[in-house]
Amino acid sequence: ANLKDKDYIKFYKELYPLNDDPIFWIHLNVDYPFNLKGILYFPKIKDDFDQHKNQIKIYSKQVFITDEVKEIVPDFLILLHGIIDSSEIPLNVSRSSLQVDKNVKKINNYIVKKVADKLEELFTKDRKNYENKWEDIESFIKYGMITNIKFYDKFKNFFLFKNLNNKYFTIEEYKLKIKDEQID
């Protein structure tokens, strides 16, 4: 039905209780050019990455298909948790069928775009909160930027560097800051 973001989050928490509050939530809802609904979140990562992998449940028309999301979600986002429901995902989920499925590639690109959009929103609306979350997401952002050119293009202006005084800067902010002092 037409649930709002908060309703999706409440619904998800009832199905899958959370140990910690997530770093951020992403609500997926698109009807064209493919059909997709869902909610994803980035959990706080403890010591064991393997424990956090394959925590996205994939449904097709509300029928559980798999929690193996290698082709649907790019490697750098494999630690996302949540639910994706799409009638575009084939019921035959063999790896080879997912690799060649055009709709699965569109869904993959859409998820990357939504994650980048959410991070951009966090950066522009609440920079301090974004900086507080930076250490939790930095390594995944770096991995995403070197493996996915679209993610890099979208995210390059929101990547942060920390100086020795524990202050965060984007590359453009840093260039402006050192402009008068940098002679070479």
Protein Blocks (a to p, Z undefined) as FASTA:
>chain_A
ZZdfklmmmmmmmmmccfbdcfbdcddddfbfbdcddddddddddfblmlmgopaccdee
hiafbfcfklmpcfklmmpgcddddfkbcfblcfklmmmmmklmmmmmmmmmmmmmmmmm
mmmmmmmlmmmmmmmmmmmmmmmmmmmmklmmmmmmmcccddfkopacdfklmmmmmmmm
pmZZ
